[in-house]
Amino acid sequence: MKHTPGPWKYEAEVAYGRDIRTEDGKIWLGSALNEHSDLKHFPSSAVCEKNAQLMSASPDLLEACKMALESYRIAAEHHNIEFDAVPIEDAIKKARGE
């Protein structure tokens, strides 16, 4: 199973935080809740906004990691350079739920 393809965006603030949706708005992906929700122990509106920004950037960040990894591998192969791919590989695996 794959994730919902990007791009994703976060919606204007609603009473409880911010909704994350596909760019066309057709698919709701989740919410970043803030302290105005009825639930306790949620972050401030400012932190909620930053969380929503990060969540909505997730598909783009995953693609950027995959492109960077491939670029590093090609550069390493052509220039006999060693690099530590583990952090990028781990981030990609985490995003894929592996």
ABEGO torsion letter per residue (X at the ends): XBBBBOBBBBBBBBAAEBBBBBAAGABBAEBBBBAABABBGBBBAAAAAAAAAAAAAAAAAAAAAAAAAAAAAAAAAAAGBBBBAAAAAAAAAAAAGX
